[in-house]
């Protein structure tokens, strides 16, 4: 087997294994109980609640100002 063929085999194997691994992680996260899922940030319910929080954060970086003075 030449070097180019070996590299091609590894690239195709990696290209096949990576999406499969990502899919496994997504399925594990979806099957986990809600209390084990980590929220990256709190999201208020409803469109108006989300807009009320998101607009100042996007325009003024409010959380950065409050947490990292």
LOGUDO-152624 format. One record per residue (C-alpha): x, y, z. Coordinates in steps of 0.5 Angstrom, whole numbers, plus 500, padded with zeros to 3 digits. Layout:
N
XYZ
...
//
This chain:
69
500500500
503507498
503513503
498516499
493510499
494510507
493517507
486517503
484511507
485515514
482521511
475517509
475513515
476520519
470523515
466517516
467516524
467523526
459524524
457518527
461520534
457527533
451523532
452518538
453525543
447528540
443522542
446521549
445528550
437528548
436521552
439524559
434527564
433534564
436535571
443533568
443537562
447543562
444550560
449555558
445561559
438562562
433563557
426566559
420563556
416567551
418571545
417578549
421575554
427573550
427579546
427583553
433580555
437579548
436586545
440589551
445583551
447584543
447591543
450593549
454587552
450587558
452581562
459582560
459589563
456586569
460580570
467583568
468590570
//
